[in-house]
Amino acid sequence: MKLARVIGRVFCSRQESAIDGKNLLLIQPLRWEDEAPLGDPIVAADAVGAGSSEKIFWVASRDAVVAFKDAPPIDAAVVGIVEGHQARDFRR
């Protein structure tokens, strides 16, 4: 699972029917250690009702598809809302 912050929503005038009724969020991946941005923002289907600016954890690929009962054609899914976390530096 990966950490990210919700930075927006995506609205589509047309989309695959299997995605109908699912919220699409724009998320910015973050590093667990210091919450610094990690790469470019991505679009993820929301399985938990995450809101604007919330920290979330997300999964990709096959794990994203199984987050939904109807197996829509998605590549990333929000599967949890992060209330807090601790990260320890094991590189020492």
Backbone as ProteinMPNN parsed JSONL, in Angstrom:
{"seq_chain_A": "MKLARVIGRVFCSRQESAIDGKNLLLIQPLRWEDEAPLGDPIVAADAVGAGSSEKIFWVASRDAVVAFKDAPPIDAAVVGIVEGHQARDFRR", "coords_chain_A": {"N_chain_A": [[0.835, -1.168, 0.0], [0.331, 2.283, -0.591], [1.103, 5.691, 0.248], [-0.752, 8.727, -0.088], [-2.096, 11.992, -0.954], [-5.28, 13.436, -1.3], [-5.881, 15.532, -3.948], [-7.704, 16.536, -5.663], [-10.673, 16.132, -7.767], [-11.884, 14.079, -10.436], [-13.834, 14.569, -13.251], [-15.881, 13.126, -15.69], [-17.22, 13.328, -18.961], [-17.887, 11.217, -20.512], [-17.53, 7.763, -19.917], [-16.313, 4.421, -19.274], [-18.867, 2.051, -18.792], [-18.692, 0.371, -16.552], [-17.468, 1.906, -14.666], [-19.276, 3.763, -13.918], [-20.887, 5.661, -11.409], [-18.796, 5.564, -9.627], [-16.501, 7.445, -7.73], [-13.87, 9.39, -8.99], [-10.684, 10.225, -8.06], [-8.085, 12.682, -7.899], [-4.916, 12.069, -6.961], [-1.963, 12.726, -5.047], [0.902, 10.993, -4.844], [2.853, 10.23, -1.914], [5.874, 10.192, 0.098], [6.352, 7.863, 2.715], [8.071, 8.437, 4.849], [8.527, 11.282, 5.171], [6.405, 12.557, 4.059], [6.786, 13.875, 1.648], [6.166, 14.941, -1.738], [5.921, 12.418, -4.261], [6.718, 11.696, -7.306], [4.403, 12.072, -10.12], [0.975, 13.309, -9.956], [-1.857, 11.035, -9.853], [-4.796, 9.364, -11.169], [-7.305, 7.842, -9.264], [-9.719, 5.368, -8.422], [-12.241, 5.749, -5.986], [-12.795, 3.852, -3.163], [-13.616, 4.186, -0.586], [-14.766, 6.61, 0.169], [-13.209, 8.986, 0.424], [-12.154, 12.362, 1.143], [-11.493, 15.791, 0.106], [-8.142, 16.849, 0.395], [-7.487, 14.883, 2.251], [-5.296, 12.45, 3.747], [-4.517, 9.383, 2.31], [-4.427, 5.778, 1.757], [-3.41, 3.772, -0.956], [-3.764, 1.374, -3.621], [-2.41, -0.411, -6.437], [-2.715, -1.725, -9.817], [-3.631, -5.153, -10.085], [-4.497, -5.401, -7.433], [-5.978, -3.074, -7.138], [-8.242, -3.513, -8.693], [-9.583, -5.599, -7.329], [-10.532, -4.259, -5.142], [-13.075, -3.482, -5.526], [-16.349, -4.854, -5.832], [-17.479, -5.367, -8.345], [-15.403, -5.476, -10.169], [-14.193, -3.276, -11.918], [-12.575, -1.707, -14.806], [-9.873, -0.55, -13.705], [-6.806, 1.048, -12.61], [-5.78, 2.03, -10.297], [-6.692, 2.352, -6.864], [-8.275, 3.927, -4.114], [-8.088, 2.79, -0.901], [-8.194, 3.238, 1.81], [-8.396, 5.594, 4.553], [-6.06, 7.633, 6.023], [-5.443, 8.23, 9.34], [-3.278, 8.729, 10.921], [0.26, 8.064, 11.177], [3.337, 6.278, 11.857], [6.678, 6.428, 10.975], [9.677, 4.757, 10.781], [13.163, 5.133, 10.517], [14.975, 2.766, 9.064], [17.432, 2.617, 7.916], [19.749, 3.031, 9.324]], "CA_chain_A": [[0.0, 0.0, 0.0], [1.104, 3.497, -0.777], [0.535, 6.887, 0.852], [-1.008, 9.843, -0.999], [-3.044, 13.004, -0.494], [-6.279, 13.777, -2.309], [-5.681, 16.925, -4.365], [-8.795, 16.969, -6.533], [-11.593, 15.125, -8.305], [-11.909, 13.998, -11.9], [-15.183, 14.436, -13.779], [-15.845, 12.666, -17.08], [-18.492, 13.431, -19.68], [-18.108, 9.842, -20.954], [-16.611, 6.805, -19.31], [-16.702, 3.016, -19.332], [-20.06, 1.851, -17.958], [-18.319, -0.292, -15.293], [-16.979, 2.932, -13.74], [-20.408, 4.613, -13.535], [-21.197, 5.692, -9.99], [-17.582, 5.564, -8.808], [-15.789, 8.718, -7.707], [-12.481, 9.353, -9.424], [-9.929, 11.239, -7.335], [-6.719, 12.993, -8.292], [-4.12, 11.91, -5.74], [-0.525, 12.969, -5.134], [1.657, 10.044, -4.02], [3.766, 10.813, -0.926], [6.781, 9.269, 0.782], [5.905, 7.581, 4.086], [9.005, 8.976, 5.832], [8.398, 12.717, 5.433], [5.236, 13.01, 3.313], [7.174, 14.681, 0.496], [5.586, 14.426, -2.981], [6.67, 11.342, -4.899], [6.241, 11.517, -8.671], [3.281, 12.852, -10.63], [-0.358, 12.916, -9.489], [-2.528, 9.999, -10.633], [-6.232, 9.218, -10.956], [-7.629, 6.587, -8.583], [-11.123, 5.176, -8.065], [-12.398, 5.829, -4.536], [-13.588, 2.753, -2.605], [-13.884, 4.428, 0.827], [-15.379, 7.913, 0.426], [-12.201, 9.961, 0.847], [-12.481, 13.74, 0.813], [-10.447, 16.708, -0.308], [-6.965, 17.063, 1.247], [-7.241, 13.792, 3.191], [-4.25, 11.477, 3.452], [-5.14, 8.085, 2.042], [-3.526, 4.79, 1.194], [-3.949, 3.291, -2.218], [-3.132, 0.213, -4.233], [-2.384, -0.334, -7.899], [-2.77, -2.939, -10.641], [-4.661, -6.142, -9.752], [-5.022, -5.074, -6.106], [-6.971, -2.013, -7.296], [-9.465, -4.101, -9.253], [-10.288, -6.397, -6.334], [-11.089, -3.379, -4.117], [-14.481, -3.308, -5.871], [-17.032, -6.132, -6.069], [-17.823, -5.571, -9.749], [-14.154, -5.534, -10.942], [-14.127, -2.328, -13.032], [-11.245, -1.594, -15.422], [-9.117, 0.536, -13.082], [-5.406, 0.732, -12.341], [-5.447, 2.506, -8.949], [-7.873, 2.499, -6.016], [-8.129, 4.403, -2.747], [-8.658, 1.735, -0.067], [-8.219, 3.604, 3.216], [-8.127, 6.97, 4.954], [-5.003, 7.602, 7.036], [-5.628, 9.155, 10.455], [-1.94, 9.03, 11.398], [1.202, 6.96, 10.99], [4.703, 6.443, 12.319], [7.656, 5.843, 10.071], [10.977, 4.668, 11.427], [14.244, 5.031, 9.557], [15.716, 1.53, 9.279], [18.689, 2.65, 7.163], [20.888, 3.246, 10.223]], "C_chain_A": [[0.882, 1.234, 0.0], [0.356, 4.681, -0.185], [0.333, 7.954, -0.213], [-1.923, 10.842, -0.311], [-3.999, 13.293, -1.639], [-6.1, 15.25, -2.653], [-6.779, 17.415, -5.301], [-9.691, 15.819, -6.93], [-11.532, 15.177, -9.816], [-13.355, 13.768, -12.32], [-15.1, 14.084, -15.251], [-17.213, 12.855, -17.723], [-18.88, 12.066, -20.244], [-17.085, 8.95, -20.283], [-17.153, 5.393, -19.494], [-17.863, 2.787, -18.373], [-19.74, 1.172, -16.621], [-17.817, 0.704, -14.247], [-18.099, 3.87, -13.304], [-20.679, 4.517, -12.041], [-19.99, 5.667, -9.074], [-16.926, 6.94, -8.872], [-14.35, 8.499, -8.142], [-11.761, 10.524, -8.769], [-8.564, 11.451, -7.958], [-5.902, 12.957, -7.011], [-2.644, 12.168, -6.034], [0.18, 11.952, -4.254], [2.666, 10.772, -3.129], [4.715, 9.749, -0.401], [6.282, 9.073, 2.201], [6.772, 8.312, 5.106], [8.73, 10.429, 6.187], [7.235, 13.363, 4.69], [5.581, 13.978, 2.192], [6.538, 14.083, -0.765], [6.519, 13.431, -3.665], [6.096, 11.116, -6.295], [5.062, 12.411, -9.01], [1.965, 12.408, -9.999], [-0.961, 11.847, -10.407], [-4.022, 10.014, -10.315], [-6.485, 7.854, -10.325], [-9.13, 6.541, -8.3], [-11.224, 5.099, -6.541], [-13.318, 4.724, -4.038], [-14.047, 3.041, -1.174], [-14.53, 5.773, 1.145], [-14.416, 8.962, 0.938], [-12.586, 11.362, 0.371], [-11.247, 14.557, 0.459], [-9.391, 16.884, 0.776], [-6.7, 15.951, 2.252], [-6.038, 12.962, 2.744], [-4.926, 10.123, 3.318], [-4.052, 7.058, 1.747], [-4.223, 4.135, 0.027], [-3.149, 2.106, -2.726], [-3.236, 0.344, -5.747], [-2.501, -1.719, -8.529], [-3.9, -3.864, -10.206], [-5.289, -5.869, -8.386], [-6.105, -3.998, -6.186], [-8.293, -2.578, -7.796], [-10.248, -4.849, -8.189], [-10.822, -5.557, -5.167], [-12.587, -3.154, -4.334], [-15.1, -4.662, -6.205], [-17.262, -6.418, -7.541], [-16.622, -5.539, -10.696], [-14.134, -4.601, -12.153], [-12.713, -2.25, -13.607], [-10.47, -0.39, -14.874], [-7.693, 0.076, -12.79], [-4.963, 1.197, -10.955], [-6.733, 2.698, -8.159], [-7.483, 2.998, -4.632], [-8.831, 3.39, -1.856], [-8.663, 2.062, 1.422], [-7.914, 5.066, 3.435], [-7.161, 6.92, 6.133], [-5.277, 8.67, 8.094], [-4.275, 9.591, 11.018], [-1.032, 7.841, 11.13], [2.549, 7.312, 11.599], [5.606, 5.77, 11.308], [9.015, 5.882, 10.767], [12.031, 4.474, 10.363], [15.082, 3.801, 9.885], [17.06, 1.504, 8.553], [19.907, 2.795, 8.054], [21.557, 1.963, 10.587]], "O_chain_A": [[2.003, 1.235, 0.509], [-0.874, 4.679, -0.12], [1.141, 8.08, -1.133], [-2.454, 10.581, 0.768], [-3.592, 13.385, -2.797], [-6.158, 16.113, -1.777], [-6.785, 18.583, -5.691], [-9.504, 14.682, -6.496], [-11.171, 16.198, -10.401], [-14.021, 12.872, -11.802], [-14.319, 14.689, -15.987], [-18.241, 12.575, -17.107], [-20.063, 11.786, -20.434], [-15.927, 9.328, -20.104], [-18.321, 5.207, -19.833], [-17.837, 3.285, -17.247], [-20.46, 1.387, -15.646], [-17.75, 0.372, -13.063], [-17.896, 4.692, -12.41], [-20.7, 3.424, -11.474], [-20.144, 5.743, -7.855], [-16.81, 7.528, -9.948], [-13.696, 7.547, -7.717], [-12.176, 11.675, -8.907], [-7.958, 10.516, -8.482], [-6.161, 13.722, -6.082], [-2.148, 11.869, -7.12], [0.074, 12.03, -3.03], [3.252, 11.781, -3.521], [4.413, 8.557, -0.444], [5.832, 10.03, 2.831], [6.261, 8.763, 6.13], [8.7, 10.784, 7.365], [7.099, 14.587, 4.695], [4.757, 14.814, 1.822], [6.384, 12.865, -0.861], [7.74, 13.585, -3.648], [5.094, 10.418, -6.447], [4.756, 13.369, -8.3], [1.844, 11.266, -9.557], [-0.619, 11.765, -11.587], [-4.453, 10.6, -9.322], [-5.957, 6.84, -10.78], [-9.735, 7.562, -7.975], [-10.397, 4.463, -5.887], [-14.482, 4.656, -4.433], [-14.785, 2.244, -0.595], [-14.816, 6.042, 2.312], [-14.777, 9.754, 1.808], [-13.248, 11.529, -0.653], [-10.117, 14.071, 0.508], [-9.724, 17.051, 1.949], [-5.763, 16.065, 3.044], [-5.786, 12.788, 1.551], [-5.796, 9.764, 4.112], [-2.897, 7.416, 1.516], [-5.442, 3.964, 0.013], [-2.013, 1.873, -2.315], [-4.048, 1.111, -6.265], [-2.398, -2.742, -7.852], [-5.019, -3.402, -9.981], [-6.487, -6.084, -8.203], [-7.045, -4.006, -5.391], [-9.356, -2.147, -7.351], [-11.474, -4.741, -8.15], [-11.499, -6.094, -4.29], [-13.286, -2.691, -3.433], [-14.443, -5.518, -6.796], [-17.244, -7.576, -7.956], [-16.807, -5.573, -11.912], [-14.065, -5.068, -13.29], [-11.757, -2.681, -12.962], [-10.422, 0.663, -15.509], [-7.411, -1.12, -12.731], [-3.894, 0.809, -10.484], [-7.743, 3.148, -8.701], [-6.493, 2.552, -4.051], [-10.026, 3.145, -2.019], [-9.097, 1.235, 2.224], [-7.258, 5.706, 2.614], [-7.42, 6.24, 7.126], [-5.337, 9.861, 7.787], [-4.146, 10.701, 11.534], [-1.51, 6.734, 10.884], [2.863, 8.48, 11.828], [5.321, 4.666, 10.843], [9.438, 6.921, 11.275], [11.819, 3.729, 9.405], [15.816, 3.794, 10.873], [17.752, 0.486, 8.569], [21.027, 2.685, 7.555], [22.533, 1.966, 11.337]]}, "name": "protein", "num_of_chains": 1, "seq": "MKLARVIGRVFCSRQESAIDGKNLLLIQPLRWEDEAPLGDPIVAADAVGAGSSEKIFWVASRDAVVAFKDAPPIDAAVVGIVEGHQARDFRR"}
